């Protein structure tokens, strides 16, 4: 049987702080995307959902055809 190392209270406190700071960073990034008009994209049960300007989630990709946010662009393709 493998013995696990015990984590100290200081380690738990550090992990909690990192998770708290990560949550703040995610919220800031989402707010900036909204400000710039870029939809936030979420994966829920292996499906992609896009945040609409009203804050609702939609499974419909808001990008025009051939400019899907879920498919990589061809590096040689020029933007118009």
Phi, psi and omega in degrees: 000135181274136179264131180270144176287140179276138179270142180276165176299325179295320179296315177300319179296320179294316178298316178301318180294319179295319178295319179298314180294322177297320178297320178295318179297319179296314178300318179296318179295319178295318178298319180293320177300317178298317180299323181274357180079019179262125182291138171284141182242133181236146174253117180235118182052045177065019174241144178270137176232141183249136178278125179278165178303335179278354179096356178279160177259140180226143176278351181277127179293123184283353181278151179297160177304144183072003176230039182297138177287345184259356179241135179294142177280147175291128183299335181272349182286132179270142174277145178260000000 
